[in-house]
Amino acid sequence: MRSVICVHERFDAEWPFAADYWRDCWQRRGGCELYRTDDPDARAPRLVPDPASVTRLALLGFHAAAQDLEPFTALEECFHPSYGLKWNDPRLSMAGIEAAKARGVRFVPHRLDVYWGQSVAEFALGLTIAALRRIPQTSAAMTQSHDPWRYQPAVGRPGRRGAQFGDDPNFVNGTVAGKRVRVVGAGNIGARYASWCAALGAQVAVWDPFAPDATFTAARVSRCFHLSELVRDAQIFTAMLPLTDSTRGLVTADLIEALPRGALVVQATRAAICDTQALYRRVLNDELALAADVFDVEPLPLDSPLLGRHNVVHTPHNAGRTLDANRAWVDDQIARFRPRGQE
């Protein structure tokens, strides 16, 4: 059995740690060859010596039209992400894939969003804690002066800054424990985030009309059936859904307006799920705090009033693409190839 990976550097630009990890995994399980190129016109059959003897093939960043697959006459299994690629014509790829299936080639389907769920959910939890405790703002302020060290005033005043208190009492602050966390979406990311907040002692409710009851039971969270109820008492609010025609703008301006003053909004998946104009207006009016890795316009303009605000924690859309997510992406694909020696 001959296993081959063809990787184009346009794929490496998306998943820079995936191809070599895939090679190492297959190498440990019986051998593997990897062929890499940056030639924009490269095709797999011209890159691989003796393509007719290849039995397992991963096409990473390559076309999968009929002309690309036909020379692999001994091919038994193949992986190709046939959608969502700007350089790829999905009609030609699907036609090539269907023709290969007709001659008995088994294709490993490309599943979405199962590999970066852990990374995004952890990042969202990190954003939450960073915003509650003002960690980025305090860290930056320490480079400018000793004011952050001066916790305790000469004369104390109720409700004002005191010994070792660096939070902002005008917004939700302190621990996750005890907070009312409200989550839209109980998928691969939202369910993780919700369950971790619950484990930390938060009172968590989740809205997702499509998730089975077992999801809420496993996460140990309450199920909410109405978005209007979900936002009503939220102290920490987040929408964690894929962006589709049905989810775009799902969290309307009215729902944003209904969030209690001082609440924290966490955005770690797709900004356009929320009415961002309504959200930003309330943030800029000091009515809400924001912890965001995603925005309606990216890159966020350098003159954006959201940058550097006392009630905003911001990062440049990098929650998902960790080294661990690269490896999880590969693990998910190769786990569905048949083990060596089995039909």
KEMAR-491865 format. One record per residue (C-alpha): x, y, z; residue in one letter. Coordinates in steps of 0.1 Angstrom, whole numbers, padded with zeros to 4 digits, always signed. Example, Ala and Ser with C-alpha at 12.3 -4.5 7.8 and 13.67 -1.06 7.14 Angstrom:
KEMAR-491865
+0123-0045+0078a +0137-0011+0071s 
end
This chain:
KEMAR-491865
+0000+0000+0000m +0014+0034-0010r +0003+0065+0008s +0009+0099-0007v +0002+0135+0004i +0003+0163-0021c +0003+0197-0005v +0003+0231-0022h +0017+0261-0003e -0017+0278-0006r -0029+0251+0017f +0001+0257+0040d -0011+0294+0042a -0043+0281+0058e -0030+0252+0079w +0008+0256+0082p +0013+0227+0106f -0011+0202+0092a +0006+0185+0062a +0038+0176+0079d +0020+0163+0109y -0002+0142+0086w +0030+0128+0070r +0045+0120+0104d +0013+0102+0114c +0011+0081+0083w +0049+0075+0084q +0045+0059+0118r +0017+0037+0105r +0035+0021+0075g +0051+0048+0054g +0042+0079+0035c +0055+0103+0008e +0049+0140+0008l +0052+0162-0023y +0050+0200-0018r +0050+0228-0044t +0042+0265-0048d +0036+0263-0086d +0001+0278-0091p -0005+0255-0121d +0007+0223-0104a -0014+0192-0107r -0010+0161-0085a -0004+0135-0113p +0026+0155-0126r +0040+0160-0091l +0039+0124-0079v +0062+0098-0095p +0042+0067-0108d +0007+0079-0097p -0007+0046-0109a +0007+0028-0078s -0007+0051-0052v -0035+0035-0030t -0041+0063-0004r -0040+0100-0014l -0045+0133+0004a -0049+0163-0019l -0042+0194+0002l -0046+0226-0019g -0049+0207-0052f -0076+0203-0077h -0096+0171-0079a -0110+0172-0114a -0112+0140-0135a -0078+0147-0151q -0063+0149-0116d -0077+0116-0103l -0078+0094-0134e -0040+0087-0134p -0042+0073-0099f -0056+0040-0112t -0049+0019-0081a -0064+0045-0057l -0085+0031-0029e -0091+0060-0006e -0087+0098-0010c -0092+0130+0009f -0100+0163-0008h -0117+0193+0007p -0139+0200-0023s -0156+0232-0011y -0148+0265+0005g -0115+0269-0014l -0111+0301-0034k -0087+0286-0059w -0109+0255-0065n -0138+0251-0089d -0162+0229-0069p -0181+0218-0099r -0151+0203-0116l -0139+0187-0084s -0172+0172-0076m -0174+0158-0111a -0140+0143-0107g -0148+0129-0073i -0180+0113-0085e -0162+0097-0114a -0136+0083-0091a -0163+0070-0067k -0179+0052-0097a -0147+0032-0101r -0146+0023-0064g -0125+0050-0048v -0137+0058-0012r -0135+0095-0003f -0131+0107+0032v -0155+0136+0037p -0142+0169+0050h -0161+0178+0082r -0164+0214+0093l -0157+0230+0126d -0149+0199+0146v -0112+0206+0149y -0110+0242+0162w -0138+0240+0187g -0115+0234+0217q -0092+0263+0207s -0120+0288+0201v -0139+0278+0232a -0108+0281+0254e -0100+0314+0238f -0135+0327+0245a -0131+0317+0281l -0098+0335+0282g -0114+0366+0267l -0141+0364+0293t -0118+0362+0323i -0095+0389+0308a -0124+0413+0304a -0139+0406+0339l -0105+0413+0355r -0093+0439+0330r -0060+0420+0325i -0050+0435+0291p -0057+0470+0302q -0038+0467+0334t -0009+0450+0317s -0006+0478+0292a -0010+0505+0318a +0019+0490+0338m +0043+0499+0310t +0034+0536+0312q +0034+0544+0349s +0032+0530+0385h -0005+0541+0388d -0017+0505+0384p +0002+0496+0416w -0015+0523+0437r -0045+0503+0447y -0051+0518+0482q -0061+0554+0485p -0050+0575+0515a -0087+0576+0525v -0110+0548+0516g -0144+0555+0499r -0172+0529+0497p -0175+0514+0462g -0142+0529+0449r -0108+0515+0444r -0092+0498+0473g -0064+0474+0482a -0056+0451+0453q -0088+0459+0434f -0082+0465+0397g -0116+0456+0383d -0142+0481+0370d -0174+0481+0392p -0193+0498+0364n -0193+0466+0344f -0197+0429+0354v -0164+0419+0370n -0146+0395+0393g -0151+0358+0390t -0170+0337+0365v -0185+0319+0395a -0219+0332+0404g -0224+0351+0371k -0254+0346+0348r -0239+0334+0316v -0261+0333+0286r -0250+0315+0254v -0266+0314+0219v -0257+0280+0203g -0249+0246+0218a -0226+0234+0191g -0190+0224+0191n -0179+0257+0206i -0209+0270+0225g -0215+0237+0244a -0178+0236+0255r -0178+0272+0267y -0211+0268+0285a -0200+0237+0303s -0167+0252+0314w -0185+0283+0328c -0209+0260+0346a -0180+0241+0360a -0165+0273+0373l -0198+0280+0392g -0217+0302+0368a -0254+0300+0363q -0256+0291+0326v -0285+0291+0302a -0282+0282+0265v -0305+0288+0235w -0304+0264+0206d -0336+0251+0191p -0318+0223+0171f -0296+0208+0199a -0309+0176+0216p -0318+0177+0253d -0288+0155+0260a -0265+0183+0250t -0278+0205+0278f -0278+0177+0303t -0242+0168+0294a -0231+0204+0297a -0250+0208+0330r -0267+0240+0318v -0303+0252+0316s -0321+0252+0283r -0338+0285+0273c -0364+0284+0246f -0367+0321+0238h -0339+0346+0229l -0358+0374+0245s -0356+0356+0279e -0320+0347+0274l -0308+0383+0271v -0331+0397+0298r -0309+0389+0328d -0275+0382+0312a -0243+0393+0329q -0221+0376+0303i -0236+0371+0269f -0222+0353+0238t -0234+0341+0205a -0215+0310+0192m -0230+0299+0159l -0217+0294+0124p -0226+0323+0101l -0254+0313+0077t -0283+0331+0061d -0305+0320+0090s -0280+0331+0117t -0269+0364+0102r -0284+0392+0124g -0301+0366+0146l -0292+0387+0177v -0311+0418+0167t -0307+0454+0178a -0338+0449+0201d -0321+0420+0218l -0288+0440+0222i -0308+0468+0237e -0324+0444+0261a -0291+0433+0276l -0287+0447+0311p -0265+0477+0316r -0229+0467+0326g -0231+0432+0309a -0202+0417+0291l -0206+0406+0255v -0181+0380+0242v -0176+0376+0205q -0153+0347+0195a -0170+0331+0165t -0188+0353+0139r -0195+0390+0146a -0224+0393+0121a -0246+0370+0142i -0252+0401+0163c -0263+0435+0152d -0229+0450+0155t -0239+0486+0151q -0263+0484+0181a -0236+0465+0200l -0209+0490+0193y -0231+0519+0201r -0238+0506+0236r -0202+0497+0241v -0191+0532+0231l -0217+0547+0254n -0202+0527+0283d -0234+0507+0287e -0218+0473+0278l -0183+0458+0280a -0169+0439+0250l -0144+0411+0246a -0140+0404+0209a -0118+0383+0186d -0141+0390+0156v -0155+0422+0142f -0179+0432+0114d -0150+0448+0095v -0116+0431+0096e -0089+0443+0100p -0104+0466+0126l -0095+0501+0113p -0067+0517+0133l -0089+0548+0140d -0117+0526+0153s -0131+0540+0186p -0132+0505+0199l -0095+0502+0201l -0078+0508+0235g -0111+0515+0253r -0113+0508+0291h -0143+0485+0285n -0130+0465+0254v -0107+0436+0252v -0097+0429+0215h -0077+0404+0196t -0071+0400+0158p -0093+0370+0149h -0068+0343+0160n -0089+0322+0183a -0091+0290+0162g -0059+0284+0143r -0037+0269+0170t -0010+0242+0165l -0034+0219+0184d -0062+0228+0159a -0039+0220+0130n -0033+0186+0145r -0069+0181+0154a -0078+0188+0117w -0055+0161+0106v -0065+0136+0133d -0101+0140+0122d -0093+0132+0086q -0070+0103+0090i -0091+0086+0117a -0117+0080+0090r -0093+0063+0066f -0093+0025+0069r -0066+0012+0092p -0038-0006+0075r -0045-0043+0068g -0083-0038+0070q -0109-0036+0043e 
end
